Amino acid sequence: MKQVTLSNEHITLIALNYGATIQKVLVKGRDGTYTNVVVGYNHPSRYRLDDNCLGACIGRFAGRISQGGFELDREKFFLFQEDGVHLHGGKEGFHQKFWNIEEVVQGEWPAVKFSYKSRHLEEGYPGNLLVNVTYTLVGNALQIIHEAVTDRSTVVNLTNHSYFKLDGSPYIDDYELELNCPYYLETDDKLLPTGNLVPVRKSENNFLLPKEIGIRRMNTPFVKDIGSEKVAEISSRKTGLNMKVYTNQPAVVVYTPLDFPGICFETQNYPDAPNQKDFPSAVLRPGDRYNHITIFKFDLVP
C-alpha cells in the first residue's frame, strides 16, 4: 500500500493507492491549526478491513442496481446481488482494488492521478474499462476528476465516498445543510428507485434553504437543479468551516450513517439508471469518454 501527500497553503491531502482512497483532508483555519474534515483511519492497513468505503472511489457503478443486472444492446448482464440489490460495483468493487499511481505533481496546483483497469466481465460488467481518478488542490478546494474509456459498450457511474465531518463533535445534528435539489428519487424498502421524482417542497427532504440536519439520518438520492453546478453546502458553527459541493453530475446521494458521525455527498448519475429508461443514460460507448468533475470548496464562515 502506498501513500501520497499533497499540500498547498490551504489544504493538505493524504491519499492511498488502495481504492484510490482519500485518507485525510486537512483544512487550515484562521488560527493556523488544521482540521481533518473526512472520517478515516490513521493506519493505511486498516482500510483493508473497512466496510464503509471510507474515502474510496466507487465503481464500476456507484449506488444500487435492481433485477440482478441489466440489459444492454439486447444482451443481459448478470451482477452480484444480495437480496435483489447490486451495490457499489459488486462483491469486490473499485474501492477494494489496488490502483496504479500514474503521476504526482507538486507546485501551485498539486495533484495525484490514479489508474485502474477493470477487465471485461469483472463483476459481470462488459468491456475493458480504463479508469483514471485525479485529485487536485486548487486554492481552498479539492477537485476530483473521474475519467473512463471502454472498448465495448458498458455502464459507468463513479463517485468518491468520503464522509465529511467539519469539527471534533461526536455528532453532526447541528450542521447546517443546504441542497440545491428541487427533487428527490422515491425509493422502496430496499432503497431502490421506483422511477418517481418527488418535489422536496412540503417533505422532510426540503433543504432548499439552509437548516440543521437534526436527528434524522439519510440515504437519499437527490436531483440537482440543472441550472447550477452547485449541489450542496454544509457548515459547522463549532469550527466556522463551510464546504460547498459543485458537480457536473445530475444527482447526489446524501448518506448519513447510523453508527458514526459524518455526511457523504455521492455525486453521480441516478441510481439504477441501467434499468430505468426515463433516467439519464449511464451507457458508455467505445470512442466516448466518461468525465465526472466534483469540487469540494472550503471556507471559513464570517
C-alpha contacts under 8 A as a table, 3 or more apart, distances in Angstrom:
res1	aa1	res2	aa2	distance
1	M	16	L	7.04
1	M	17	N	6.34
1	M	18	Y	6.32
1	M	44	P	7.43
1	M	45	S	7.56
1	M	98	F	7.77
2	K	16	L	5.68
2	K	17	N	5.56
2	K	18	Y	7.57
3	Q	14	I	6.88
3	Q	15	A	5.72
3	Q	16	L	4.60
3	Q	17	N	6.62
4	V	14	I	5.66
4	V	15	A	5.24
4	V	16	L	6.30
4	V	112	V	7.63
5	T	12	T	7.09
5	T	13	L	5.67
5	T	14	I	4.51
5	T	15	A	6.52
6	L	12	T	5.62
6	L	13	L	5.09
6	L	14	I	6.49
6	L	106	Q	6.99
6	L	110	P	5.93
6	L	111	A	6.87
6	L	112	V	7.93
6	L	137	L	7.71
7	S	10	H	7.70
7	S	11	I	5.78
7	S	12	T	4.25
7	S	13	L	6.29
7	S	106	Q	7.96
7	S	110	P	6.79
7	S	137	L	7.50
8	N	11	I	5.59
8	N	12	T	6.51
8	N	107	G	7.87
8	N	108	E	7.08
8	N	109	W	7.70
8	N	110	P	7.29
8	N	137	L	7.11
8	N	139	G	7.35
9	E	28	K	7.93
9	E	139	G	7.70
10	H	27	V	6.09
10	H	28	K	5.38
10	H	139	G	6.59
10	H	140	N	5.42
11	I	25	V	6.85
11	I	26	L	5.53
11	I	27	V	4.76
11	I	28	K	6.23
11	I	137	L	7.24
11	I	139	G	7.95
11	I	140	N	6.47
11	I	141	A	7.77
12	T	24	K	7.80
12	T	25	V	5.79
12	T	26	L	4.98
12	T	27	V	6.74
13	L	22	I	7.42
13	L	23	Q	7.75
13	L	24	K	5.79
13	L	25	V	4.72
13	L	26	L	6.45
13	L	137	L	7.98
14	I	22	I	6.23
14	I	23	Q	5.45
14	I	24	K	5.05
14	I	25	V	6.56
15	A	20	A	6.84
15	A	21	T	5.49
15	A	22	I	4.48
15	A	23	Q	5.23
15	A	24	K	7.02
16	L	19	G	7.14
16	L	20	A	5.61
16	L	21	T	5.03
16	L	22	I	6.51
16	L	23	Q	6.72
16	L	44	P	7.47
17	N	20	A	4.80
17	N	21	T	6.59
17	N	98	F	5.76
17	N	99	W	5.10
17	N	100	N	6.60
17	N	101	I	6.67
17	N	114	F	7.17
18	Y	21	T	6.15
18	Y	47	Y	7.95
18	Y	95	H	7.20
18	Y	96	Q	6.76
18	Y	97	K	5.88
18	Y	98	F	4.45
18	Y	99	W	6.05
19	G	56	A	5.15
19	G	57	C	5.81
19	G	94	F	6.00
19	G	95	H	3.95
19	G	96	Q	5.40
19	G	97	K	5.33
19	G	98	F	6.00
19	G	99	W	6.57
20	A	56	A	5.77
20	A	57	C	5.82
20	A	95	H	7.16
20	A	98	F	7.59
20	A	99	W	6.24
20	A	114	F	6.49
20	A	133	V	7.40
21	T	54	L	7.36
21	T	55	G	4.97
21	T	56	A	4.10
21	T	57	C	6.47
21	T	95	H	7.54
22	I	25	V	7.41
22	I	54	L	7.78
22	I	55	G	4.61
22	I	56	A	6.29
22	I	162	S	7.04
23	Q	38	V	7.55
23	Q	39	V	7.90
23	Q	40	G	5.70
23	Q	41	Y	6.96
23	Q	42	N	7.91
23	Q	44	P	7.85
23	Q	54	L	7.91
23	Q	55	G	6.31
24	K	36	N	6.13
24	K	37	V	7.32
24	K	38	V	5.98
24	K	39	V	7.63
24	K	40	G	6.79
25	V	35	T	7.96
25	V	36	N	5.34
25	V	37	V	5.71
25	V	38	V	6.11
26	L	34	Y	5.54
26	L	35	T	5.27
26	L	36	N	4.33
26	L	37	V	6.35
27	V	34	Y	5.20
27	V	35	T	5.29
27	V	36	N	6.40
27	V	37	V	7.04
27	V	298	F	7.60
28	K	32	G	5.83
28	K	33	T	5.69
28	K	34	Y	4.42
28	K	35	T	6.58
29	G	32	G	5.29
29	G	33	T	5.51
29	G	34	Y	5.98
29	G	35	T	7.40
29	G	300	L	7.28
30	R	33	T	7.48
30	R	300	L	7.78
35	T	166	L	7.25
35	T	167	D	6.95
36	N	39	V	7.90
36	N	165	K	7.87
36	N	166	L	7.45
36	N	167	D	7.97
37	V	164	F	5.49
37	V	165	K	4.96
37	V	166	L	4.92
37	V	167	D	7.11
38	V	55	G	7.65
38	V	162	S	6.33
38	V	163	Y	5.48
38	V	164	F	4.46
38	V	165	K	5.56
38	V	166	L	7.68
38	V	262	G	7.87
39	V	54	L	6.97
39	V	55	G	7.77
39	V	162	S	7.21
39	V	163	Y	5.53
39	V	164	F	6.28
39	V	165	K	6.61
39	V	262	G	6.89
40	G	54	L	6.27
40	G	55	G	7.37
41	Y	44	P	6.75
41	Y	46	R	6.56
41	Y	47	Y	7.21
43	H	46	R	5.71
43	H	47	Y	7.89
44	P	47	Y	5.82
45	S	48	R	5.82
45	S	49	L	7.90
46	R	49	L	5.63
46	R	50	D	6.65
47	Y	50	D	4.87
47	Y	54	L	7.83
48	R	96	Q	7.49
50	D	53	C	6.61
50	D	54	L	7.32
51	D	54	L	7.92
53	C	56	A	5.52
53	C	58	I	7.84
53	C	95	H	6.45
53	C	161	H	6.20
53	C	162	S	7.85
54	L	161	H	6.04
54	L	162	S	5.58
54	L	163	Y	6.69
55	G	160	N	6.37
55	G	161	H	4.82
55	G	162	S	3.75
55	G	163	Y	6.75
56	A	95	H	5.26
56	A	160	N	5.67
56	A	161	H	5.27
56	A	162	S	6.67
57	C	94	F	6.27
57	C	95	H	5.36
57	C	158	L	7.00
57	C	159	T	5.82
57	C	160	N	4.68
57	C	161	H	6.33
58	I	61	F	6.96
58	I	62	A	5.45
58	I	88	H	5.93
58	I	89	G	6.89
58	I	93	G	6.71
58	I	94	F	5.57
58	I	95	H	5.56
58	I	158	L	5.55
58	I	159	T	5.34
58	I	160	N	6.10
58	I	161	H	6.80
59	G	62	A	5.33
59	G	88	H	5.99
59	G	89	G	4.86
59	G	93	G	5.85
59	G	94	F	5.14
59	G	95	H	7.37
59	G	156	V	7.36
59	G	157	N	6.47
59	G	158	L	5.12
59	G	159	T	7.25
60	R	88	H	7.35
60	R	89	G	4.92
60	R	93	G	6.88
60	R	94	F	6.72
60	R	125	Y	7.87
60	R	155	V	7.65
60	R	156	V	5.59
60	R	157	N	6.22
60	R	158	L	6.38
61	F	64	R	7.81
61	F	87	L	7.85
61	F	88	H	5.79
61	F	89	G	4.97
61	F	155	V	7.24
61	F	156	V	5.42
61	F	157	N	4.43
61	F	158	L	5.94
62	A	87	L	7.06
62	A	88	H	4.54
62	A	89	G	6.29
62	A	157	N	5.42
62	A	158	L	5.49
62	A	159	T	6.28
62	A	268	Q	7.38
62	A	271	P	7.31
63	G	87	L	5.52
63	G	88	H	5.13
63	G	89	G	7.91
63	G	271	P	5.31
63	G	272	D	7.43
64	R	85	V	6.33
64	R	86	H	5.48
64	R	87	L	4.63
64	R	88	H	6.63
64	R	191	L	7.84
64	R	192	L	6.42
64	R	271	P	5.46
64	R	272	D	5.61
65	I	68	G	7.27
65	I	69	G	6.73
65	I	70	F	7.98
65	I	85	V	6.01
65	I	86	H	5.01
65	I	87	L	6.58
65	I	192	L	7.36
65	I	271	P	6.69
65	I	272	D	4.38
65	I	273	A	7.67
65	I	274	P	7.45
65	I	275	N	7.46
66	S	69	G	6.49
66	S	70	F	7.95
66	S	84	G	6.31
66	S	85	V	5.35
66	S	86	H	6.44
66	S	192	L	6.84
66	S	272	D	6.33
66	S	275	N	7.17
67	Q	70	F	7.09
67	Q	84	G	6.26
67	Q	85	V	7.28
68	G	78	F	5.85
68	G	79	L	5.57
68	G	80	F	6.90
68	G	81	Q	5.92
68	G	84	G	6.01
68	G	85	V	6.67
68	G	86	H	6.60
69	G	76	K	7.28
69	G	77	F	5.55
69	G	78	F	4.46
69	G	79	L	4.87
69	G	80	F	7.92
69	G	86	H	7.54
70	F	76	K	5.82
70	F	77	F	5.55
70	F	78	F	6.84
70	F	274	P	6.01
70	F	275	N	6.09
71	E	74	R	6.04
71	E	75	E	5.34
71	E	76	K	4.28
71	E	77	F	6.10
71	E	274	P	7.53
71	E	275	N	7.66
72	L	75	E	5.31
72	L	76	K	6.43
72	L	77	F	7.62
72	L	153	S	7.95
72	L	154	T	7.57
77	F	124	G	6.24
77	F	125	Y	6.74
77	F	126	P	7.58
78	F	124	G	5.72
78	F	125	Y	7.91
79	L	86	H	6.67
79	L	90	G	7.01
79	L	123	E	6.15
79	L	124	G	5.06
79	L	125	Y	7.33
80	F	86	H	5.94
80	F	90	G	5.47
80	F	91	K	6.36
80	F	123	E	6.67
80	F	124	G	7.46
81	Q	84	G	5.62
81	Q	85	V	4.97
81	Q	86	H	4.39
81	Q	87	L	7.36
81	Q	90	G	7.16
82	E	85	V	5.27
82	E	86	H	6.54
85	V	190	K	7.53
85	V	192	L	7.87
86	H	89	G	7.16
86	H	90	G	6.06
87	L	90	G	5.77
88	H	93	G	6.35
89	G	92	E	7.06
89	G	93	G	4.54
89	G	94	F	6.99
89	G	123	E	7.21
90	G	93	G	5.32
90	G	123	E	5.94
91	K	123	E	7.21
92	E	95	H	7.56
92	E	96	Q	5.80
92	E	97	K	7.67
92	E	123	E	7.50
93	G	96	Q	5.69
93	G	97	K	7.16
93	G	123	E	7.84
94	F	97	K	5.27
98	F	116	Y	7.77
99	W	114	F	6.00
99	W	115	S	5.56
99	W	116	Y	5.18
100	N	114	F	5.43
100	N	115	S	5.12
100	N	116	Y	6.37
101	I	104	V	7.60
101	I	112	V	7.40
101	I	113	K	6.07
101	I	114	F	4.67
101	I	115	S	6.57
102	E	112	V	7.63
102	E	113	K	5.41
102	E	114	F	5.50
102	E	115	S	6.49
103	E	111	A	7.88
103	E	112	V	5.66
103	E	113	K	5.17
103	E	114	F	7.35
104	V	110	P	7.58
104	V	111	A	5.79
104	V	112	V	4.48
104	V	113	K	6.56
105	V	109	W	7.64
105	V	110	P	5.11
105	V	111	A	4.99
105	V	112	V	6.31
106	Q	109	W	6.78
106	Q	110	P	4.29
106	Q	111	A	6.61
107	G	110	P	5.41
108	E	138	V	7.95
109	W	136	T	6.42
109	W	137	L	5.59
109	W	138	V	5.62
109	W	139	G	7.76
110	P	136	T	5.74
110	P	137	L	5.61
110	P	138	V	7.80
111	A	134	T	6.81
111	A	135	Y	5.42
111	A	136	T	4.18
111	A	137	L	6.43
112	V	134	T	5.63
112	V	135	Y	5.43
112	V	136	T	6.70
113	K	132	N	6.75
113	K	133	V	5.71
113	K	134	T	4.25
113	K	135	Y	6.54
114	F	132	N	5.57
114	F	133	V	5.19
114	F	134	T	6.26
115	S	130	L	7.25
115	S	131	V	5.50
115	S	132	N	4.41
115	S	133	V	6.40
116	Y	130	L	6.02
116	Y	131	V	5.23
116	Y	132	N	6.62
117	K	128	N	7.01
117	K	129	L	5.73
117	K	130	L	4.55
117	K	131	V	6.19
118	S	122	E	6.40
118	S	128	N	5.78
118	S	129	L	5.03
118	S	130	L	6.34
118	S	131	V	7.68
119	R	122	E	5.49
119	R	127	G	6.68
119	R	128	N	4.42
119	R	129	L	6.32
120	H	124	G	7.91
120	H	125	Y	6.57
120	H	126	P	5.11
120	H	127	G	4.34
120	H	128	N	4.52
120	H	129	L	7.44
121	L	124	G	4.32
121	L	125	Y	4.58
121	L	126	P	4.92
121	L	127	G	6.73
121	L	128	N	7.98
122	E	125	Y	5.75
122	E	126	P	7.63
125	Y	154	T	6.80
125	Y	155	V	7.64
126	P	152	R	6.73
126	P	153	S	6.98
126	P	154	T	5.47
127	G	150	T	5.97
127	G	151	D	5.69
127	G	152	R	4.47
127	G	153	S	6.40
127	G	154	T	6.07
128	N	150	T	5.60
128	N	151	D	5.76
128	N	152	R	6.92
129	L	148	A	6.57
129	L	149	V	5.74
129	L	150	T	4.50
129	L	151	D	6.99
130	L	148	A	5.47
130	L	149	V	5.46
130	L	150	T	6.40
131	V	146	H	7.28
131	V	147	E	5.69
131	V	148	A	4.39
131	V	149	V	6.84
132	N	145	I	7.90
132	N	146	H	5.84
132	N	147	E	5.10
132	N	148	A	6.29
133	V	144	I	7.01
133	V	145	I	5.65
133	V	146	H	4.64
133	V	147	E	6.43
134	T	143	Q	7.93
134	T	144	I	5.73
134	T	145	I	5.20
134	T	146	H	6.70
135	Y	142	L	6.89
135	Y	143	Q	5.76
135	Y	144	I	4.84
135	Y	145	I	6.76
136	T	142	L	5.87
136	T	143	Q	5.12
136	T	144	I	6.61
137	L	140	N	7.27
137	L	141	A	5.90
137	L	142	L	4.86
137	L	143	Q	6.30
138	V	141	A	5.19
138	V	142	L	6.25
138	V	143	Q	6.94
140	N	297	K	6.01
140	N	298	F	5.67
140	N	299	D	7.25
141	A	295	I	6.60
141	A	296	F	5.50
141	A	297	K	4.08
141	A	298	F	5.93
142	L	295	I	5.70
142	L	296	F	5.18
142	L	297	K	6.37
143	Q	293	I	7.27
143	Q	294	T	5.97
143	Q	295	I	4.41
143	Q	296	F	6.44
144	I	293	I	5.84
144	I	294	T	5.29
144	I	295	I	6.19
145	I	291	N	7.04
145	I	292	H	5.62
145	I	293	I	4.62
145	I	294	T	6.57
146	H	158	L	6.91
146	H	159	T	7.63
146	H	290	Y	7.54
146	H	291	N	5.84
146	H	292	H	4.99
146	H	293	I	6.53
147	E	289	R	6.80
147	E	290	Y	5.16
147	E	291	N	4.73
147	E	292	H	6.45
148	A	289	R	5.76
148	A	290	Y	4.89
148	A	291	N	6.96
149	V	284	L	7.64
149	V	286	P	6.93
149	V	287	G	7.34
149	V	288	D	6.59
149	V	289	R	5.18
149	V	290	Y	6.46
150	T	153	S	6.93
150	T	154	T	7.41
150	T	284	L	7.17
150	T	285	R	6.72
150	T	286	P	5.30
150	T	287	G	7.56
150	T	288	D	7.91
151	D	285	R	7.65
151	D	286	P	5.04
151	D	287	G	7.82
152	R	285	R	6.38
152	R	286	P	5.54
153	S	283	V	6.86
153	S	284	L	5.71
153	S	285	R	4.47
153	S	286	P	6.13
154	T	283	V	5.63
154	T	284	L	5.42
154	T	285	R	6.67
155	V	274	P	7.16
155	V	282	A	5.21
155	V	283	V	4.38
155	V	284	L	5.66
156	V	282	A	5.71
156	V	283	V	6.46
156	V	284	L	6.49
156	V	290	Y	7.68
157	N	268	Q	6.30
157	N	269	N	6.16
157	N	282	A	6.56
158	L	268	Q	6.51
158	L	292	H	7.69
159	T	266	E	5.85
159	T	267	T	5.99
159	T	268	Q	5.99
160	N	266	E	6.29
160	N	267	T	7.59
161	H	264	C	6.38
161	H	265	F	7.31
161	H	266	E	6.09
162	S	264	C	5.84
162	S	265	F	7.52
163	Y	262	G	5.08
163	Y	263	I	4.93
163	Y	264	C	4.44
163	Y	265	F	7.57
164	F	262	G	5.21
164	F	263	I	5.14
164	F	264	C	6.18
165	K	168	G	7.70
165	K	172	I	7.39
165	K	261	P	7.13
165	K	262	G	5.11
165	K	263	I	6.81
166	L	235	S	7.31
166	L	236	S	6.03
166	L	239	T	7.07
166	L	241	L	6.33
166	L	242	N	7.88
167	D	236	S	6.88
167	D	238	K	6.56
167	D	239	T	5.95
169	S	172	I	7.21
170	P	261	P	6.33
171	Y	174	D	7.87
171	Y	260	F	7.83
171	Y	261	P	5.09
171	Y	262	G	7.75
172	I	175	Y	5.45
172	I	213	I	7.31
172	I	214	G	7.83
172	I	261	P	5.93
172	I	262	G	6.64
173	D	212	E	6.54
173	D	213	I	5.15
173	D	214	G	4.30
173	D	215	I	5.67
174	D	212	E	5.26
174	D	213	I	6.24
174	D	214	G	6.19
174	D	236	S	7.47
175	Y	211	K	7.96
175	Y	212	E	5.38
175	Y	213	I	5.97
175	Y	214	G	7.96
175	Y	234	I	6.63
175	Y	235	S	5.68
175	Y	236	S	5.19
175	Y	237	R	7.29
176	E	210	P	5.79
176	E	211	K	5.01
176	E	212	E	4.38
176	E	213	I	6.31
176	E	234	I	5.47
176	E	235	S	5.38
176	E	236	S	6.84
177	L	207	F	6.67
177	L	210	P	5.22
177	L	211	K	5.56
177	L	212	E	6.05
177	L	213	I	6.26
177	L	232	A	7.42
177	L	233	E	5.86
177	L	234	I	4.58
177	L	235	S	6.92
178	E	207	F	5.02
178	E	208	L	5.85
178	E	209	L	5.72
178	E	210	P	4.39
178	E	211	K	6.76
178	E	232	A	5.58
178	E	233	E	5.07
178	E	234	I	6.33
179	L	206	N	7.95
179	L	207	F	5.12
179	L	208	L	5.42
179	L	209	L	7.53
179	L	210	P	7.78
179	L	231	V	5.84
179	L	232	A	4.46
179	L	233	E	6.55
180	N	207	F	7.54
180	N	208	L	5.74
180	N	224	K	6.04
180	N	225	D	5.90
180	N	230	K	6.76
180	N	231	V	4.87
180	N	232	A	5.87
181	C	184	Y	7.32
181	C	200	V	7.76
181	C	207	F	7.76
181	C	208	L	6.71
181	C	222	F	6.00
181	C	223	V	5.28
181	C	224	K	4.41
181	C	225	D	5.26
181	C	231	V	6.75
182	P	199	P	5.89
182	P	200	V	5.67
182	P	201	R	7.52
182	P	206	N	7.91
182	P	208	L	7.12
182	P	222	F	7.94
182	P	223	V	6.69
182	P	224	K	6.90
182	P	225	D	6.27
183	Y	197	L	6.04
183	Y	198	V	5.29
183	Y	199	P	4.40
183	Y	200	V	5.17
183	Y	222	F	6.02
183	Y	223	V	5.21
183	Y	224	K	7.49
184	Y	197	L	5.75
184	Y	198	V	5.41
184	Y	199	P	6.55
184	Y	200	V	6.39
184	Y	205	N	7.65
184	Y	220	T	7.26
184	Y	221	P	5.76
184	Y	222	F	4.11
184	Y	223	V	5.45
185	L	193	P	6.12
185	L	194	T	7.60
185	L	195	G	7.13
185	L	196	N	6.05
185	L	197	L	4.84
185	L	198	V	6.20
185	L	220	T	7.38
185	L	221	P	5.52
185	L	222	F	6.13
185	L	223	V	7.21
186	E	193	P	5.65
186	E	194	T	5.84
186	E	195	G	6.99
186	E	196	N	5.53
186	E	197	L	6.14
186	E	198	V	6.41
187	T	190	K	7.45
187	T	191	L	4.94
187	T	192	L	5.02
187	T	193	P	4.20
187	T	194	T	5.41
188	D	191	L	5.12
188	D	192	L	5.48
188	D	193	P	6.45
188	D	194	T	6.45
189	D	192	L	7.42
191	L	219	N	7.90
192	L	271	P	7.56
192	L	272	D	7.17
193	P	196	N	7.35
193	P	271	P	6.92
193	P	272	D	6.80
195	G	276	Q	6.63
195	G	278	D	7.62
195	G	279	F	7.79
199	P	203	S	7.83
200	V	203	S	5.32
200	V	204	E	7.41
200	V	205	N	5.42
200	V	206	N	4.71
200	V	207	F	7.84
201	R	205	N	7.68
201	R	206	N	5.48
202	K	206	N	6.99
203	S	206	N	5.71
206	N	209	L	7.70
207	F	210	P	5.96
207	F	211	K	6.59
213	I	216	R	6.94
217	R	255	Y	7.47
217	R	256	T	5.32
217	R	257	P	6.69
217	R	258	L	6.85
218	M	254	V	6.34
218	M	255	Y	5.14
218	M	256	T	5.25
218	M	257	P	7.48
219	N	253	V	6.65
219	N	254	V	5.69
219	N	255	Y	4.35
219	N	256	T	6.56
219	N	257	P	7.96
220	T	253	V	5.35
220	T	254	V	5.43
220	T	255	Y	6.59
221	P	251	A	6.77
221	P	252	V	5.73
221	P	253	V	4.12
221	P	254	V	6.42
221	P	270	Y	7.40
221	P	271	P	7.58
222	F	251	A	5.55
222	F	252	V	5.33
222	F	253	V	5.99
222	F	254	V	7.39
223	V	250	P	6.16
223	V	251	A	4.53
223	V	252	V	6.65
224	K	228	S	7.94
224	K	231	V	5.90
224	K	250	P	5.48
224	K	251	A	5.23
224	K	252	V	7.16
225	D	228	S	5.96
225	D	231	V	7.41
225	D	250	P	8.00
226	I	229	E	7.55
226	I	250	P	7.25
228	S	231	V	7.48
229	E	246	Y	5.16
229	E	247	T	5.38
229	E	248	N	6.09
230	K	244	K	7.27
230	K	245	V	5.82
230	K	246	Y	4.18
230	K	247	T	6.45
231	V	244	K	7.87
231	V	245	V	5.71
231	V	246	Y	5.57
231	V	247	T	6.78
231	V	252	V	7.64
232	A	244	K	5.82
232	A	245	V	5.03
232	A	246	Y	7.19
233	E	242	N	7.24
233	E	243	M	5.59
233	E	244	K	4.30
233	E	245	V	6.09
234	I	242	N	5.74
234	I	243	M	5.32
234	I	244	K	6.57
235	S	240	G	6.94
235	S	241	L	5.64
235	S	242	N	4.15
235	S	243	M	6.22
235	S	301	V	7.78
236	S	239	T	5.87
236	S	240	G	5.50
236	S	241	L	5.55
236	S	242	N	6.54
237	R	240	G	4.99
237	R	241	L	7.35
238	K	241	L	7.99
240	G	300	L	5.29
240	G	301	V	4.87
240	G	302	P	7.56
241	L	298	F	6.90
241	L	299	D	5.85
241	L	300	L	4.68
241	L	301	V	5.92
242	N	298	F	5.62
242	N	299	D	5.03
242	N	300	L	5.78
242	N	301	V	6.08
243	M	296	F	6.44
243	M	297	K	5.44
243	M	298	F	4.58
243	M	299	D	6.39
244	K	295	I	7.95
244	K	296	F	5.76
244	K	297	K	5.13
244	K	298	F	6.62
245	V	294	T	7.10
245	V	295	I	5.72
245	V	296	F	4.81
245	V	297	K	6.49
246	Y	294	T	5.53
246	Y	295	I	5.06
246	Y	296	F	6.64
247	T	267	T	6.86
247	T	292	H	7.62
247	T	293	I	5.63
247	T	294	T	4.28
247	T	295	I	6.39
248	N	292	H	6.41
248	N	293	I	5.79
248	N	294	T	6.80
249	Q	252	V	7.78
249	Q	267	T	6.21
249	Q	268	Q	5.29
249	Q	269	N	6.02
249	Q	292	H	6.64
249	Q	293	I	7.55
250	P	267	T	7.84
250	P	268	Q	6.58
250	P	269	N	5.68
250	P	270	Y	7.24
251	A	267	T	5.88
251	A	268	Q	5.40
251	A	269	N	5.56
251	A	270	Y	5.96
252	V	265	F	6.09
252	V	266	E	5.16
252	V	267	T	4.18
252	V	268	Q	5.73
252	V	269	N	7.69
253	V	264	C	7.65
253	V	265	F	5.92
253	V	266	E	4.87
253	V	267	T	6.48
253	V	268	Q	7.63
254	V	263	I	7.01
254	V	264	C	5.66
254	V	265	F	5.03
254	V	266	E	6.40
255	Y	263	I	5.77
255	Y	264	C	4.99
255	Y	265	F	6.78
255	Y	266	E	7.81
256	T	261	P	7.34
256	T	262	G	5.99
256	T	263	I	4.75
256	T	264	C	6.40
257	P	260	F	6.19
257	P	261	P	6.97
257	P	262	G	6.99
257	P	263	I	7.45
258	L	261	P	7.63
267	T	294	T	7.26
268	Q	292	H	7.98
269	N	273	A	7.35
269	N	280	P	7.07
269	N	282	A	7.03
270	Y	273	A	5.54
270	Y	279	F	6.67
270	Y	280	P	7.00
272	D	275	N	5.67
272	D	276	Q	6.42
273	A	276	Q	5.04
273	A	277	K	7.26
273	A	279	F	5.49
273	A	280	P	6.60
273	A	281	S	6.36
273	A	282	A	6.17
274	P	277	K	7.41
274	P	281	S	7.08
274	P	282	A	6.36
274	P	283	V	7.65
276	Q	279	F	5.49
277	K	280	P	7.90
277	K	281	S	7.84
284	L	288	D	6.58
284	L	289	R	7.32
284	L	290	Y	6.84
285	R	288	D	5.59
